[in-house]
Amino acid sequence: MRRTGAAIGMGYLYPPGDDALRLAVLSGVSLEFAAPWMRVGPHDPVPVAHAVAEGRLVWIADREDMARRYPRPGLVLPYPFSLAAAPVAADDTTWGGLVLMWPGGHPPELSAPEEEALHDGLARMAGILARAAADGSPVLPGRTPRLVRPARHTPGPVEAVAAVEFIHRLPGGSCALDLGGRITFVTEEAAALLDADIDTLMGRLPWEALPWMDNPAVEDRYRAAVISRRVTTFTTLRPPDHWLRFELHPDATGISVRVTPAEPGGQTPRNGTDTEAEHTTRSALPSRATALYHLMHLAATLTEAAGVRDVAEQAADQIVPALGAHALALLTVEEGRLHVVGHRGYAPGVMARFDSAPLSSHTPATRVLASGLPLFFGTRAELEDTYPAAVVLDAVGDAWAFLPLIASGRPVGSLILAYDRPRPFHPAERAILTSLAGLIAQALDRARLYDSKRDLAHRLQDGLLPHTLPHVPGLEVAARYLPAGRGMGVGGDFYDLIRLRGSSAAATIGDVQGHDVAAAALMGQVRAAVHAGAGAPPGEVLARANRLLTDLEPGLFTSCLYAHIDLKHHRALLATAGHPPPLVRHPGGRTEALDLPPGLLLGIDPAADYPTGGVTLPLGTVLVLYTDGLVEAPGISLDDATTDLAALLAATDAPTMDALADVLVAHAHGSAPRHDDIALLLLRTVPPV
């Protein structure tokens, strides 16, 4: 760190039997700052993970570069700094990784002496680790990192007294914070300005000891000073009417703070020492902590968003209020054009003109995709100078941020934010916006894959379920299929009605475990197997299907019910493989659940036996076959739910089977939220026509 001028250092090693890096040595910041990166997995989206995995130096020039390439850490650390991450490796053995951070204002590239010192240090570390391992004493990370401080001269008693006297002669008050933010020294003058006792302040965080400093912006300035190593200032109000100015001078051991009175309203004369703009805790803009709260909430929400439409809706609902934007548009790339998938604050007519713009068009939304770099326009004049057509289209804004949505190195879309007044877009805000775009891009990429899989599954399922049921003289039939209320909206529920020779027919219903493409594909195989065996005794049909499934070893189980219906003799034989019992509504209205001999689920035991049961079907009898999605509900036993369905069936005198099917499905949706798909097959014996 001394040779390179780095302000912060983090050394990682591999624990025994673990492929994740663990932080072993830390310098320049407190453990609290490093907590999110104590353990780094091999695929975590952070620089040191990529450096170690790819065996190369990863260089982050500034916070915007970090936000663009690594949105998650960029969102947490939107402060000025540069970063290098590299593997500690030699002779095809990787021992760990190293992270160095430089203060804000570092040149965009490592200098030759810095790079030489870095590589020399890495080689020395690798050599020490290799020798220790060869000697049988490998260097391993401890349970917590070792904290390293730079060596300093320790003053004697005379020097210490002189230093304290020097501090007291300075105007205003002085105090010192350690790297964790706790007060380690405070003068009487500072305590008086803060209106607190020295004993109350010592060893505590300022925003804990002083309620009026419990403001996210105060902690934000402290963090900015620690990470950027820049002199940072802010003003805040000590109630009822005392404005104070705080000047933070950071180094590798802590922060020296100067406290002086400020003019009313928080304004103080500039003294030329600040390297960042004066920050007042009473800002018209949302504080970084407030913005981060909203954005982290958005990040959590995006992990649950299913399709592209969900991502667009969640982003539009949350970003506009969180960032103070006036309008938002989210566009995705499809077939060489940008398409609007969500917007807020824009009139539909404006969005129609944005929609389907070719990627070759000269607009900021397409330019950011070509370059991979965001564009910020603080005023209307700035945008008009470069993209006059964009101003004509976007009449609602006076400042804009155009952000590329890049996922896995590929452009997936653009995010447009419009503000109703000019905006400076400070570097910290640019970093947050860029990180936000990265999060949305990743969510969109996942959502597009989800939509593609769901589309495929729907097409597969639609192709496997019967489009129409055959006409069977002597039967009135109706069927329904409703996809699951969550997940991909597809599943393994199926039904079928098969016309056999003479006055016979077969009916089947089943449920393959799962709600994805695999479940839908297996459903097609089961249905085909049952269809092929139709006409044989019910127990034999299920036994054949069971042997097929156990041979396929799909890893999914299937329930199934098969009924052979003899319309001439008004009787049905049924066998079940772990399926919910069918309901029978007799001509007089009495309704019961058939008590069939149990059978094992298909796909478990190839030698399983499926006994048969029977029921008479005089004219007017209704046979109800269903999957458990029709009756299952949270907090209700399956027996109770089946009893409720039977009572409804007994009380409903529907004129047609289609009308009865609608009643039963409406009951299922009205009784509780459903998270499983539903299949329903109704059969009523009628005089043959």
Secondary structure, 3 states (H helix, E strand, C coil): CCCCCCCEEEEEECCCCCCCEEEEEEECCCHHHHHHHCEECCCCCCHHHHHHHHCCCEEECCHHHHHHHCHHHHHHCCCCEEEEEEEEEECCEEEEEEEEEEECCCCCCCCHHHHHHHHHHHHHHHHHHHHHHHCCCCCCCCCCCEEECCCCCCCCHHHHHHHHHHHHHCCCEEEEEECCCCEEEECHHHHHHHCCCHHHHCCCCHHHHCHHHCCHHHHHHHHHHHHHCCCEEEEEEECCCEEEEEEEEECCCEEEEEEEECCHHHCCCCCCCCCCCCEECCCCCCCHHHHHHHHHHHHHHHCCCCCHHHHHHHHHHHHHHHHCCCEEEEEEEECCEEEEEEEECCCHHHHHHHCCEECCCCCHHHHHHHHCCCEEECCHHHHHHHCHHHHHHCCCCCEEEEEEEEECCEEEEEEEEEECCCCCCCHHHHHHHHHHHHHHHHHHHHHHHHHHHHHHHHHHHHHHCCCCCCCCCCEEEEEEEECCCCCCCCCEEEEEEEECCCCEEEEEEEEECCCCHHHHHHHHHHHHHHHHHCCCCHHHHHHHHHHHHHHHCCCCCEEEEEEEEECCCCEEEEEEECCCCCEEECCCCCEEECCCCCCCCECCCCCCCCCCEEEECCCCCEEEEECHHHCCECCECHHHHHHHHHHHHHHCCCCCHHHHHHHHHHHHHHHCCCCCCEEEEEEEECCCC
